[in-house]
């Protein structure tokens, strides 16, 4: 049973199932529904103020995203995360996002660059005020302006799915609280490559930035496991 900290569903332009899916995903990312835990669908429906139908539909979609595992006759469980899983995820992301950046470089317009400049300022302000949720929203917008400029909806969709999975690590291991200057320096290098439309440099800075994130999260997990006696993320 989960604590009723998940916001109940209210009227919205989104479908009920889509909102349920979003709320459950957020609960997983924020640790309200911890990895490996069994999901009480009746309690979840009650917390969200919906019927079981949209809950089941949402869980099925979340299984496709990798957040949930549905086991016949046992129920739905939150997928557990491991170091191997994280490294595989970041390896795949680096391939896709590096290529997206490479093909996007020459397509970035003045409007794109103005948006990226503004988001750089927004990310700096968010980090300065310790508003990490806002930072992560701006960070996502920053990267996807670049990736979408590659002009491939299939590539963007694949990256988006993997990006959502990576949020599990960003939310659970917020190592960047102590690394704001480093992260912004990496973003500045990415932005500089965007302004010069340097394909190779943009690809390489994106991959470097991702590898630094991986190393930071790995270090945090290993440190937490060492002090806590755990064996997995």
Secondary structure, DSSP 8 states (H G I E B T S, - for coil): ---TTS------SS-HHHHHHHHHHHHHHTTSS-TT-B--HHHHHHHHT--HHHHHHHHHHHHHHTSEEEETTTEEEE----HHHHHHHHHHHHHHHHHHHHHHGGG--HHHHHHHHHHHHHHHHHHHTT-HHHHHHHHHHHHHHHHHTT--HHHHHHHHHHHHHHHHHHHH--GGGG-HHHHHHHHHHHHHHHHHT-HHHHHHHHHHHHHHHHHHHHHHHHHHHHHH--S--
